[in-house]
Structures are given as C-alpha cells and as structure tokens.
Amino acid sequence: MNIILIGPPGAGKGTQAKRMIDRLGVPQISTGDMFRAAVKEGTPMGLKAKECMDKGALVPDEIVIGVVKERFQKPDAKKGFVLDGFPRTIEQAKALDALLTGMGTKLDHVVVIEVPDDFLVERLTGRRTCKTCGYMHHVKFDAPKTEGVCDKCSGDLYLRDDDKEATIRDRLTTYHGQTSPLIEYYGKAGIVRKVDGTKSMEDVQGAIKKAIGA
C-alpha cells in the first residue's frame, strides 16, 4: 500500500506514521531520512544532493526525485511505503506520479490529519522541556507537580524556541501554503482521506485505519 501522510506541525503525524508502518509492514520514508541515507551510502543521487547541500543550495527536484527512486528500489519498500514530507509542491507531486507509473504502481491514499491552527498553538506553546533529561511536560495536559521543575529528574523546564507562538504560526503559514495545493491536486484523483487530528491518538489511529481500509 502506497500512502502519503500529511499533517501540520504538532498534529501527531510522527506517532501515527509509526503505528501505520508497524501495522502495514512498510517503511516510513521522509526526505530527511532519504537524503541522509543516500549521502551516507554514496549513491549517485546522494552525492549530487550532498554537493548542493554543502553549497547551502536547495536540492533540485530532479535530484530529489532521483533519491526517492533509489529509496523505492530497496527491498523493504517492495510492499509499499508511507511518505512523510514529500512531495511538497505540485511539480514534485506530478514527478512522483510519473515515477510510480514507470514502476507499474500508484498512490493508494493521501491521509491528511486535520487540526485547527489555534488548537495546535495551544498544544505546542504549552510544552515545557527538561534541560537535563529532555522529558516534555505540558502546562495543561501533563503539568509538573512543581511549576518549572521536571517530575522525572527535577531538572529545569523551559519553553523551546520552536514552541513559541510566533515560530509556530510561521510554520503553520508555510504548511498551509505548501499543502493546500497538494490536497486539491490529489483530491481530483479521489484519494484524499481526511481525519480529525484533535481526537485521542487511539481515535485518530482508528480513523486512519477506517479511511484506508487496513
């Protein structure tokens, strides 16, 4: 089963991806993982990607697609995949379609975890991370027994820059700008499955299972 998983930052996408790949027996494939693996293995596309990254330049779409193709040819992807973080543009989506057609396969589902922006801002800005052990509390959903002190190791809790409201809203703006056209594009193919990401992790997992029939 070939699946693209889409969701805004803080939607629980990583948790759901892990549950999906365990259940389906397919790999989770993210662009970051692909680039790191391709560079480490010294594949032709990996070397080209590294050359761009070393210069601080964006990796061209043809190289990104090349790295994706290399990844799809690994044995663990024979039964399918869960793509995370790719494609990001309509051009990449069209190139992915062409790649899959050339491989004699196609996308089965595009799963979109929907969560309102304000809900995500509340969820993320409430996180407090321990400077010592890295454990993450939440001021509303998992408040520490003593304010500012980690329950696990008594270390100091702090608000990460990534969890500040201005940063989160910037990331959400970027997310909506990138993904809205993709959802419309795949919607025309009738393969978009939207699930409510405000529910519990178990309920979201159940909704995804029902949406993809597996």
Phi, psi and omega in degrees: 000128183255119189227140167255133178249123182237139177186149181290164177301132179090004183277355182086022183298318181298317179297314181292323178299316180300317180292324179294313184291326177295319183285321185271342181071034178233160181279150167272126184242116177244152182300320179300313179298317181298314181296315180299316181293316182295320178294316181297320182280346179070032178292160180306313180289327178296320178294321178294320178297317180298321179300318179293313184295323179296333178273355183077018182263156174293142178283122181301152183303321183296329177284319178302312180297322178298318178294319177299316180299316178301319182293321180296336184276356177286150185304324185289347181261006183295327181271356180135192184195162168242109181274132183229120179089005179207138359282161179249346181225164177298321180299318178293322179297317179294320178294323177295317177303314181296320179298313181294321177300318178296335179270359180077027180219184181203171175286141177262319185212146167242104184270122181247116176272112184263128177218128179300147182304313184298325177297316180294320179299316178297318182295316187278321181288344178275355182283139176229126187254139179282129180292336185269305186253349178085359180297145183247119173265171172224133187297337181253315188265340180208060185293139176292154180297323176241126184304129177082003183236130181291131178294331187282316187225003181068017177284169180283138176263145179215163177266114180293152177302323180296341183259009177278146190302316182299319179295316181297315182293326175297316180294323179292321177299316178298316180301310182297321180296324181278319192270331181306312178297325180293318180297321177294318180299309182285337176298326179294335179272354177073027183243009179278129177239109182265135178231152181278111182274004179275351181282180177293161180302321181293319180293321178295317178301316179297320180294321178294316179302317180293320184294323182260355178069031180202000000 
